[in-house]
Amino acid sequence: MTLVAADLPLPGDDARAASAALGAIIAAEIAARGGWIPFARYMELALYQPDLGYYAGGSHKFGDHRAGGDFLTAPELTPLFGHALARQVAQILAASAPQVIEAGAGSGRLAVDLLNGLDALGRLPERYRILELSGELRVRQQALLAEQAPQYADRVEWLDALPERFSGCLVGNEVLDAMPTQVVHWNGDGGEIMEGGVGVVDGRLVASERPAHGALLEAARALPQAAPYRSEISLAARAWVSDLSRRLEQGAMILIDYGLPRHELYHPQRNGGTLRCHYRHRVHDDPFWFPGLSDITSHVDFTAAAEAAFDSGLEVLGYASQSNFLLNCGIGELMSRERVGAGDTAGSASAGAADLRARGAVNVLISPNEMGELFKVIALGHGVPGPLLGFARGDRVHAL
């Protein structure tokens, strides 16, 4: 259920002060640019402004609400997610180079689990590189890896930018949905296409529109929408996939996120778009509520990602629901193996509780009513012989 801002718990004094400081920076930029900025620029500032943006500030983001988190990602639910994903990554490394790049590593949990999973498969990469723009998250990742995976310290490094060329496997879990997105309104008055943006009225940030132009107007015109209609187009996500594709010499990128193919994402009944905000495990639809304190996301257009990769020389190696992908990668077998491994203490209450937690977590990952169908996995690559393990059954490339 999507809440209105009035239903959200009030942030503490320090959080409100940080949000006010960020709001002042945003308002100053709006004034400097003639009273208006595109929503994509607002989203970029709200999420990534140094020291104050959602991903650049000091608040806890990932994990249970009892620990102050705003949302749970798949790696936070169970190590089995990373161990299953490792099987697909191992296949790609065997066909390319023993190098992994993880884009946007969150808490560092997936890095720990992927390294452990690859080690168990005898495919430990020579280098595991983490591309992380948030200095605050980088510190948390370093601390978690030092605590839980110190044996891999000589293989892990952090990047400020992607290498000019690379071979191996790039992994991005919930990266595309948090990239700045343009808000578009196909206006019923004369059919004009408008770009959503942000202005300031009486000291408050407010939504405002201007006629779309350039690349955004071209992308919007390519979508056969009957006005009036509102949605989002992420030019940044398309550009990011294109850039990665040009840098990849041999191997593949595995991108996991919530989204849809274009014909479903821009369905006539999906009027109103998919832009959502996340705060303390609550979903709301006011991106101007205390800027910097909520995550802002939108659904991924997987058709656009596939087109960007294809136009830059890559192939679409697979596209499937997260459920099918994880089942193909043997998450059920891994769960059974973990249960057998705990057999020495199977009579203990703690072992029984751990088994129930694992079963519950896997159910969330693969259930159609949870993350199993909402999240999709796409593989984009070059020089990797197929079929890929994760797409052996249930491949939906034809739906793109």
N, C-alpha and C positions, 0 to 999 in steps of 0.2 A: 504493500500500500504506500502511495506517495503522500507525504505529509505536507502541510503548510508550515511556514516558519514559526508561527505562533505555538505549534505543538512540540517544538524542539526544546531540549534542555538548554538553559542559558549558560553560555561559557563563563569560565572564571575570569577574574579581573585581569590577570596577565594575558590571557588569550584575547580578551576584548581589546586590550591596549595594543597588542601586536596587530590585530585586525585593523584598528583605527590608523596605525602607522602605515600599513599597506594601502588602506583606502585613500590616505592623503597622497601617497605616491601615484596611485592610479588617477586620482582627480587632477593632480598636477600635469600628468601626461595628457589627459583629456583636454585641459585648458591650453596646453602648448600646441595641440594639434587641431585647434579650431573648434573645440567643444564636442568632439566625437572621436571614438576609436572603434574599430571592428570588434565584434565579440571575440574573435579568435585571439586578438591581442590582449583583451581583458582576461581571457582564460589563461593565456601564457603568464601574465603577471600574477594572477591569483594562485597559480600552481607553482611557479618556478622563480618568482622574484627572490633574489638572494636574501637569506635570513628570515624572510617573512612569508613567502609563498607556501602553499600547503605542503609541497614536497621538499621545500628548502628550509622550513622552520623546524622547531624542536619538538613538535607534538608527536605523540605515538599514533601511528596510522594503521598498522597491520595487527590483526589478532582480535581476541575476544574483547567484547565491550567492557568486561570486568577489569581488563588490563588497560583500559582507555583507548582501545582500538576503534577505528571507524568501520572497518570491513574485514572480512576474511578472504584471503586468496587461497587457491588450491594447495600450494605448498604448506600453508599454515595448518591445514586440516590434518595431514598425515604425510610421513616420509614416503609412503607408497606411491604418491603422485610422482615424485622425483625419481624413484627407483624404476617405475614403469617407463617414464620418459627417457631414462638412461638407455633403455634397450633400443629405442629409435635413434637416439644420438649416436650410440655405439655403431650402428649400421652405417650411418653417414660418415663417421670418422674412419671406418675401415675402408670406405670407398674414396676418401679424399685425403685428409691430413689430420693428425692428432691435435687439433686446436679447437677450443670452444670459446665463443664469445657470448656472454649473457648480457642482454640489453635491459637496463632497468631492473636491478636485482632485488628491489624491495628490501626486506629485512635481512636477506642473505640466506634464508632458509632453503631456497631451491638450489643454490650453489652447493651447500653442504650435502644435500640429498643426492644431487646429480653426481658429485664427485664420489660419494660413497657407492652409488649404484654403478658407475663406470668402473671403479676399482674392482668391485665384485665380479664384473664381467671381463676383467682383464683388458679394459680399454681406457685406462686412465690417460687423459690427455697430457701432452707435454706442457701445454700452457692453457690455463683457464683464465680468460680475461673478462673483466666486468666493466661495462660501459655505464657509468653512473654520473649524472650531472649534479645530483644533490650531494653537497659535502656532508650534510648531516646524516643522510642515509649511508653514505660511504663509510663513515665512522662506525655506524651500527653493524654494517656488513663485516667490516674488519674485525670487530669485537666478537661477533658470533662465530666466524670462521676460526679465529684464534682459540676460542673456547671449545668448539665442538669438532673442528677438523684441522688441528694444528699440523698433522702429518702431511698436509698438502700445501703448506705455506710457501714452499719454494716454487710451486706451480701457478699460484694465483697472483694476478696483478690487476690494477685498476687503470682504466683508460679515460682520458679526457675527451678523446675523439676516436672515431673509427680509423683503423689503419687504411692506407691507400689501397692495398690489395690484401686479400686473405683467402685461405682455403680451410675447410673444416665445416663446423656447424655453428650457426648463430641461433640462440634461443631467446625468444621474447614472450614472456608470460604477462598478459595484461599491460602491454606497452601502448598499442595503437589507440585504445579507447581513451587514454589520458592525453593524447596529443591535441593541441589547440584545434578547434573546429569552427568553421564559419556557420552562422545561422542564416538560413535562407527562407524568404517568404515569397511564394508565388502569389502575387496580389490579384485579387479578383477584379480590381478597378483598372480596367484597361490591359490586364495581363502583364503588368510590369513586374519584374523580378527585383526584390529588395534584399539588401544585406542587413542582417541584424547587427546592432552595435550598442555602444554604451555612451550615455551623456551624463550630465550632472544638472539636477534641478533642486534648488533650495538646499544645496549641500549634500544631496543624496544621489547615489548612483542609480540610473534608470535606463531601461531599454529604449532604444531609438533606432530608426531605420533610415537607410539611404539607398539609392539605386545601386544595384550590383554592377560590377564592371570587370573587365579583364578576364583572367583565368577562371574566376568564380562564376561570372556570367556565362562563360562558355560551358563550364561543367554543369551549371543549372539548366541551361537550354538543352543539354543532351539527355535530360531526364524528362520523360513524357508525363509531366504532371498537369492535372486540370486544376486551375486556380479556383478558389483559394486553397493553399496548401503550405504547411510549414515543416521544415526538416533541417538537417545539418549536412554539410559537405566538408570533409576534412582534407584540404589541400596539403596540409603538413604531413599527414599519414601517407598520402600518395607519394610525396616528394621523398620521404624517408625510405620507403620501400624501393623507389627508383635508385636512390643513392646507394643503398646496400647492394642492390642487384648489380650495379656497375662495378662494385668493388670485389664481388665474389668471383674468384677464379675457378674454384672447384669445390663442390659441397652443397650445402642447403641451409636455408633458414627455416626454423619451425616457429610459427607465430600462433599463440593461443590467446583467444580473447572472446568476449561476447559480441555477437553481431550476426549479420545475415547476408546472403547474396543480394545483389541490387534489386531484383524484381520483388523480393520480399520486404527489404528495408524501406523501399519507397512505394509500398503498396498504397492504393487510394484510401484504405481504411486506417492506415498508420499516419493520419494527419495530426500534427502536433509535435512530431519529432521524438527523439529518444534522449534528449539532454536531461541528465539527472545529477543530483548532488547527494553525497553520502557523508553522514555525520553521526557518530556513535551508533552505528548499525541501524540508522534510520535513513530512509530515502526521502528527499524533498526536492522541490522544483524551483527554488529561488537561489540562483547563483550569486545574487548580491547580498545574501544574508551573511553578515560577518565575513567579508572576503578573506581568504586564506585559511579558514577553519574547516571548510568542507572540500572534499574531493569533487571534481566536476568531470563527468564522463559523457560519452555518447557511443552508441552502437557502431561497430566497425562495418564498413562496406567492403566485404571480402571480394566482391567482383572488382572493385577499384584497385585493391591490393594485387590481385592476380593480373590485371591489365598493366599496372605499373611495372611489375616484375617481367612480364612477357615482353613489353615494349623495350625493356633494357637488356634483353637477351637470355632471360631465365625461362625455365619450364615450370608449369604447375605440376608438382609431383604427387599431390594428394590434397583432398579437402574433406573433412569428416567432422561429425559431432565429437565433442570431447569424450562422450560415453563410448562410441565405437573405437575411437583412437586408443583409449586406455585399455579397453577390453582386448583389442588386437595386440597391444603391448604386454598383455599378460598380468594385468593388475589383480585379477582374481587368483591366479596362481601364486603371485607374490604374497597376497594376503594369507592364503592357505599355508604357504611355506613359513611365514612369520608365526602363524599359530602353532605349527609343528615345532618350530624352534623354541617356542616358549613352553614346550611340553613338560620339561623338567619341573616346572613350577605350576603345572596346569591346575593343581588342586587349590592353589592360593587364590584369595579373593582379588588380589592385585592383578594376577594374570587374567582372570575372568573379566575384570573391568577393562583392562587394556584391549582384550579381544573385542569387547562390545564397542569400545571407542573406535577401533580400526574398522569394524564392520559399518558403524554409523558414518564414519568419514568417507569410506569408499562409496557408500550409498549416496551421499551428497554429491560426490564427484560424477557418478554415472547415472543417477536417476533422471529421467526426462523432466520430472517436476522440480528438479533442483538445478545443478550446474550441467548435467549431462547433455542436455539439448540446447540450452541457452548458449553455452560456450562451444566454439568451433576451433578446429586446428587446421592450419594450412601449411603445406610444405612447398617451398619455392627454391629451385636449385638448378645446378648445371653439372654435368659430368658424373652424375650418381645413377648407376643402373638400378632400375626398379624391379619388381614393385617394392615400395617401402613397407616395412612391417606394420606401422600404425594405420595403414590404409588398405590392408589386405581385404577387409570386408567393410561395406558401408561407405565406400568412397563416393563423394557427391560432386566430383569435379564437373560433371555434366550440368549441375544446377547453377554453376557460376555464370 
